[in-house]
Amino acid sequence: MLLRAIIDSIESVAPLSYQEEWDNSGMQVGDPGTDVRTVLLTTDVTESVVDEAIMLGCELIVSHHPLLFHGLKQVCGQTPQARMVEKAIKHGIAIYSSHTSMDSWLDGVSGRIAKKIGINDFRILVASGEGYGLGVIGELPEEIDFEAFVDLVKQRMEAPWVRYIHSRKTGVKRIAVCGGAGAEFIEEAISQGADVYVTADCKYHEFQAAEGRIGVVDMDHWVSEHFTREIFAEILAPLGLKCIISKADASPVIMKN
């Protein structure tokens, strides 16, 4: 199958027009006319992931985070990004990324977290178009004790750790979610009556500003977005491609108790 047909499938639900201005979703390396049979799905493009793609004979890597955020001035192996570009080209591997374009789809990154933690009826938190925007908000089927909810998030997200501040309510039901670094939307979650906001990468003073106003459950950035690989697999399943979820893909952050 031609790569351009695969791109069309992804962009039919996550169009590049909905990516953030600072983002660089889309083609990173390669030719849309490339013939693809095997796809490696990953959150991040790392040297280990590119090596894995070579070993598995993949013609395409589909990632959430783009390999290239800023222009390369040299492609001569002096940086990890340059080495990966060189290696991908040498081995005929294309790289495509769906980052904030996938974040913006209702059933994308934040929607997947919502489903994982049991919120089935949710809407966009900060809208940018019909069915598109950042974050989601909805309600659990029934009220749950806050501490039990924290445990549920940790378990369902397969998170080795979570950080949190308590909700102003013991029992919680309305939950706002934003995959990735979403602390900027805490105030929006509060204004829409959320009992808890689930996100990643919160800073100390962001926790402090939210304390007593909303519960915040925070996790590792990669953990909040690694289920994007499942979304890619589901989008590409009708195309009959061999899709492999990367085993080399992992959070670079290690927490020691």
Secondary structure, 3 states (H helix, E strand, C coil): CEHHHHHHHHHCCCCHHHCCCCCCCEEEECCCCCECCEEEEECCCCHHHHHHHHHHCCCEEEECCCCCCCCCCCCCCCCHHHHHHHHHHHCCCEEEECCHHHHHECCCHHHHHHHHCCCCCEEEEEEEECCEEEEEEEEEEEEEEHHHHHHHHHHHCCCCCEEEECCCCCEEEEEEEEEEECHHHHHHHHHCCCCEEEEECCCHHHHHHHCCCCEEEEECHHHHHCCHHHHHHHHHHHHCCEEEECCCCCCCCCCCC
